[in-house]
Amino acid sequence: MTSTSLDLCGKIDPLIVSALNQIQNITLKERILFFVVGATARDLLLEAAHGFISRRATADIDIAVILENWTQFDHIKKALLKSSDFEPGQKKHRLIFKDRLPVDIVPFGGVTEDDDHISWPPDGSFKMSVAGFEECYRESISVKLAEHPDVVVPVVSLAGLAILKLIAWDDNPERRRKDAPDLFFIIQNYLDAGNVDRLFNEAMDIIEAENYDYDLGSAQFLGRDMSKISSTSTKAILIEILKRESQRAQGHRIAVDVLNSDRFGRLDYDRLVIYFDYLLKGLTEGNGR
């Protein structure tokens, strides 16, 4: 985890704070490392920290845990269920906190297979990509949610969240209409989410480019930051997805999924495609790990 930190005390739903506090206490006791991903991370980093409000409400908490094996997954799940506040959900990876807040647990690490997927026991029929999780955990940021007692949790960075959203969009068709607009929401606000000074300090070539466009510069700079975080294999996955969609004769499916969302339905398709092309441009320019 990086030393970067945010103080969001008093800005977060107390139910979410309570759930993450218990998760933090139990994972520390069990010596398990985790970080917050998904829509909760989006709302912490964009809404609570910078005031950018997403129209898609947070419906659950997603946490990713570093595990050695599936036995350890069962162990941490049982440890959480010992608390009277957690109960089993209908899915293997889901718990319910205080009868109303779903908590999804995504394992990676020792349970990750050679193709960067996990296969859920018992039969392995459900597979999920966890490409990018390890490097995104290494670049996660420390977020203070409350004090007295202190609640401080690791949260995926915005660039890391963009990596995970793009890979999740490609991996699971059922999630595409959620992940595509979330990814664009990050692209759209990346510079204004605390990165304008960095743009001037680290990327004057973007600003000085002919026909410079602030919004497209946000996409390009985000792409570079995604590249910095990514391993060689993860970067190759991201570039392949964006290149494939850019060259797809039937149309750019990420842009289409953004347009099909409630948030961005009035945007111009061709303009959206250019956003993703600049994201790809930044990825290919950036130096990975």
C-alpha positions as CSV (number, residue, x, y, z in Angstrom):
1,M,0.0,0.0,0.0
2,T,1.3,3.5,-0.8
3,S,1.7,6.3,1.7
4,T,-0.9,8.4,0.0
5,S,-3.8,9.0,2.3
6,L,-7.3,10.7,2.4
7,D,-9.2,11.8,5.5
8,L,-12.9,11.3,4.8
9,C,-14.1,11.4,8.4
10,G,-17.8,12.4,8.7
11,K,-18.4,12.0,4.9
12,I,-19.2,8.3,4.7
13,D,-22.5,6.4,5.4
14,P,-22.1,5.1,9.0
15,L,-23.4,1.7,7.9
16,I,-20.5,1.4,5.4
17,V,-18.0,2.6,8.1
18,S,-19.3,0.1,10.6
19,A,-19.1,-2.8,8.1
20,L,-15.5,-1.9,7.0
21,N,-14.5,-1.4,10.6
22,Q,-15.6,-4.9,11.5
23,I,-13.9,-6.3,8.3
24,Q,-10.7,-4.5,9.2
25,N,-10.7,-5.8,12.8
26,I,-11.4,-9.4,11.8
27,T,-8.9,-9.5,8.9
28,L,-6.2,-8.0,11.1
29,K,-6.9,-10.7,13.7
30,E,-6.7,-13.4,11.0
31,R,-3.6,-11.8,9.4
32,I,-5.4,-11.4,6.0
33,L,-4.7,-8.5,3.7
34,F,-7.6,-6.8,1.9
35,F,-8.5,-3.6,0.1
36,V,-11.7,-1.9,-1.0
37,V,-12.7,-2.1,-4.7
38,G,-15.8,-1.6,-6.8
39,A,-18.6,1.0,-6.3
40,T,-17.6,1.8,-2.7
41,A,-14.1,2.8,-3.8
42,R,-15.6,4.9,-6.6
43,D,-17.8,6.8,-4.2
44,L,-15.0,7.3,-1.6
45,L,-12.6,8.6,-4.2
46,L,-14.8,10.7,-6.4
47,E,-17.9,11.6,-4.4
48,A,-16.7,11.9,-0.8
49,A,-13.2,13.2,-1.6
50,H,-14.1,15.5,-4.5
51,G,-17.8,16.0,-4.8
52,F,-18.4,14.2,-8.1
53,I,-21.7,12.5,-7.6
54,S,-22.5,9.3,-9.5
55,R,-26.1,8.6,-10.3
56,R,-25.6,4.9,-9.6
57,A,-26.0,4.4,-5.9
58,T,-23.6,2.0,-4.0
59,A,-25.6,-1.2,-3.6
60,D,-22.9,-3.2,-1.8
61,I,-19.3,-3.3,-0.6
62,D,-16.7,-5.1,-2.6
63,I,-13.5,-6.2,-0.9
64,A,-10.6,-8.1,-2.4
65,V,-8.6,-10.4,-0.1
66,I,-5.1,-11.9,-0.6
67,L,-5.3,-15.6,0.2
68,E,-3.0,-18.6,-0.1
69,N,-5.7,-21.2,-0.8
70,W,-9.5,-21.8,-0.8
71,T,-9.4,-23.2,2.7
72,Q,-8.3,-19.8,3.9
73,F,-11.3,-18.3,2.1
74,D,-13.6,-20.5,4.0
75,H,-11.8,-19.6,7.2
76,I,-12.1,-15.9,6.8
77,K,-15.8,-16.2,5.8
78,K,-16.5,-18.2,8.9
79,A,-14.6,-15.6,11.0
80,L,-16.9,-12.9,9.7
81,L,-20.0,-14.9,10.2
82,K,-19.1,-15.4,13.9
83,S,-20.1,-11.7,14.2
84,S,-23.9,-11.4,14.7
85,D,-23.9,-8.6,12.2
86,F,-23.0,-10.8,9.2
87,E,-25.1,-13.5,7.7
88,P,-24.6,-15.7,4.6
89,G,-25.8,-14.4,1.2
90,Q,-27.2,-16.4,-1.6
91,K,-23.9,-16.5,-3.4
92,K,-20.7,-18.1,-2.1
93,H,-18.8,-14.9,-2.1
94,R,-21.5,-12.7,-0.5
95,L,-22.3,-11.9,3.1
96,I,-25.1,-9.6,4.3
97,F,-24.2,-7.0,6.9
98,K,-27.0,-6.0,9.4
99,D,-29.7,-7.5,7.2
100,R,-29.3,-4.9,4.4
101,L,-25.8,-4.3,3.1
102,P,-24.3,-7.0,0.8
103,V,-20.5,-7.5,1.2
104,D,-18.9,-9.3,-1.8
105,I,-15.5,-10.9,-1.1
106,V,-13.2,-11.5,-4.1
107,P,-10.1,-13.6,-3.4
108,F,-6.8,-13.5,-5.3
109,G,-3.2,-14.3,-4.7
110,G,-2.5,-18.0,-4.1
111,V,-5.9,-19.0,-5.5
112,T,-5.2,-17.2,-8.9
113,E,-4.7,-19.6,-11.8
114,D,-2.1,-19.2,-14.6
115,D,-4.7,-17.4,-16.8
116,D,-5.2,-14.7,-14.1
117,H,-8.6,-16.2,-13.3
118,I,-10.1,-17.8,-10.2
119,S,-12.4,-20.8,-10.4
120,W,-14.9,-20.9,-7.6
121,P,-15.2,-24.2,-5.7
122,P,-16.6,-26.8,-5.6
123,D,-16.7,-27.5,-9.3
124,G,-14.8,-24.5,-10.7
125,S,-17.7,-23.8,-13.2
126,F,-17.8,-20.1,-12.3
127,K,-14.6,-18.3,-13.4
128,M,-13.7,-14.7,-12.7
129,S,-10.7,-12.6,-13.9
130,V,-8.5,-11.1,-11.1
131,A,-5.9,-9.7,-13.5
132,G,-4.5,-6.5,-12.1
133,F,-5.5,-7.1,-8.5
134,E,-2.0,-7.6,-7.2
135,E,-0.6,-4.4,-8.6
136,C,-3.7,-2.5,-7.7
137,Y,-3.3,-3.7,-4.1
138,R,0.3,-2.5,-4.1
139,E,-0.8,0.9,-5.2
140,S,-3.8,1.2,-3.0
141,I,-4.2,4.3,-0.8
142,S,-5.0,4.6,2.9
143,V,-8.4,6.2,3.6
144,K,-9.5,7.3,7.1
145,L,-13.2,6.9,7.4
146,A,-13.8,7.7,11.1
147,E,-12.0,8.5,14.4
148,H,-12.6,7.5,18.0
149,P,-12.0,4.7,17.2
150,D,-9.9,5.2,14.1
151,V,-11.2,3.4,11.0
152,V,-8.5,3.4,8.3
153,V,-8.8,1.1,5.3
154,P,-6.8,0.5,2.1
155,V,-8.7,1.5,-1.0
156,V,-7.9,1.0,-4.7
157,S,-6.6,4.1,-6.4
158,L,-8.6,5.8,-9.1
159,A,-6.1,4.5,-11.8
160,G,-6.3,1.0,-10.2
161,L,-10.1,1.2,-10.2
162,A,-10.1,2.1,-13.9
163,I,-7.9,-1.0,-14.6
164,L,-10.3,-3.3,-12.7
165,K,-13.3,-1.8,-14.3
166,L,-12.0,-2.2,-17.8
167,I,-11.0,-5.8,-17.2
168,A,-14.3,-6.6,-15.5
169,W,-16.2,-5.1,-18.4
170,D,-14.5,-7.5,-20.7
171,D,-14.8,-10.5,-18.4
172,N,-18.4,-10.4,-17.5
173,P,-21.1,-9.4,-20.0
174,E,-23.7,-9.2,-17.2
175,R,-21.8,-6.3,-15.6
176,R,-21.0,-4.3,-18.8
177,R,-23.7,-1.7,-18.3
178,K,-22.4,-1.0,-14.8
179,D,-18.6,-1.1,-15.5
180,A,-18.6,0.9,-18.7
181,P,-20.2,4.1,-17.3
182,D,-18.2,3.7,-14.1
183,L,-15.0,3.6,-16.2
184,F,-16.1,6.7,-18.2
185,F,-17.0,8.5,-14.9
186,I,-13.4,8.1,-13.8
187,I,-12.0,9.2,-17.2
188,Q,-14.3,12.3,-17.2
189,N,-13.2,13.4,-13.7
190,Y,-9.6,12.1,-13.4
191,L,-7.8,15.4,-13.7
192,D,-10.2,17.3,-11.4
193,A,-9.9,14.5,-8.8
194,G,-6.6,16.0,-7.5
195,N,-4.4,15.4,-10.6
196,V,-4.3,18.8,-12.4
197,D,-1.0,19.8,-10.7
198,R,0.5,16.5,-11.6
199,L,-0.5,17.0,-15.3
200,F,1.5,20.3,-15.4
201,N,4.4,18.8,-13.5
202,E,4.7,15.4,-15.2
203,A,3.0,15.7,-18.6
204,M,3.6,19.1,-20.3
205,D,3.7,17.3,-23.6
206,I,0.0,16.6,-23.3
207,I,-0.8,20.2,-22.6
208,E,1.5,21.5,-25.4
209,A,0.1,19.1,-28.0
210,E,-1.6,20.6,-31.0
211,N,-5.4,20.9,-30.5
212,Y,-5.0,20.1,-26.8
213,D,-8.4,19.2,-25.2
214,Y,-8.7,19.2,-21.4
215,D,-11.2,16.3,-21.3
216,L,-9.2,14.1,-23.7
217,G,-6.1,15.0,-21.7
218,S,-7.8,13.6,-18.7
219,A,-8.2,10.3,-20.5
220,Q,-4.7,10.3,-21.8
221,F,-3.1,11.1,-18.4
222,L,-5.3,8.4,-16.8
223,G,-4.0,5.9,-19.4
224,R,-0.4,6.8,-18.4
225,D,-1.1,6.3,-14.7
226,M,-2.8,2.9,-15.5
227,S,0.3,1.9,-17.4
228,K,2.6,2.9,-14.5
229,I,0.7,0.6,-12.1
230,S,0.2,-2.3,-14.5
231,S,2.4,-5.4,-14.8
232,T,3.5,-6.3,-18.4
233,S,0.8,-8.9,-18.7
234,T,-2.0,-6.7,-17.3
235,K,-1.0,-3.8,-19.6
236,A,-1.2,-6.2,-22.5
237,I,-4.7,-7.2,-21.5
238,L,-5.8,-3.5,-21.2
239,I,-4.3,-2.5,-24.6
240,E,-5.8,-5.6,-26.3
241,I,-9.3,-4.7,-25.1
242,L,-9.2,-1.1,-26.1
243,K,-7.5,-1.8,-29.5
244,R,-10.1,-4.5,-30.3
245,E,-13.0,-2.2,-29.5
246,S,-11.5,0.7,-31.5
247,Q,-11.1,-1.5,-34.5
248,R,-14.4,-3.4,-34.2
249,A,-16.4,-2.9,-37.4
250,Q,-19.7,-3.3,-35.6
251,G,-18.9,-0.4,-33.2
252,H,-17.1,0.3,-30.0
253,R,-19.0,-1.7,-27.4
254,I,-17.7,0.2,-24.3
255,A,-18.9,3.5,-25.8
256,V,-22.3,1.9,-26.6
257,D,-22.6,0.6,-23.0
258,V,-21.8,4.1,-21.7
259,L,-24.6,5.6,-23.9
260,N,-27.0,2.9,-22.8
261,S,-26.6,4.0,-19.2
262,D,-28.9,6.4,-17.4
263,R,-26.0,8.8,-16.7
264,F,-24.5,9.4,-20.1
265,G,-27.2,8.6,-22.7
266,R,-27.1,12.1,-24.3
267,L,-23.4,12.1,-25.1
268,D,-22.1,11.9,-28.6
269,Y,-21.0,8.4,-29.7
270,D,-18.1,9.5,-31.8
271,R,-16.8,11.8,-29.0
272,L,-17.0,8.9,-26.6
273,V,-14.9,6.7,-28.9
274,I,-12.3,9.4,-29.0
275,Y,-12.2,9.4,-25.1
276,F,-11.3,5.7,-25.2
277,D,-8.8,6.1,-28.0
278,Y,-7.0,8.7,-25.8
279,L,-7.1,6.3,-22.9
280,L,-5.4,3.8,-25.2
281,K,-2.9,6.4,-26.3
282,G,-1.9,7.1,-22.7
283,L,-1.6,3.4,-22.0
284,T,0.7,2.8,-24.9
285,E,2.8,5.8,-24.1
286,G,3.2,5.0,-20.4
287,N,5.9,3.0,-18.8
288,G,4.7,-0.1,-17.0
289,R,6.3,-2.2,-14.3
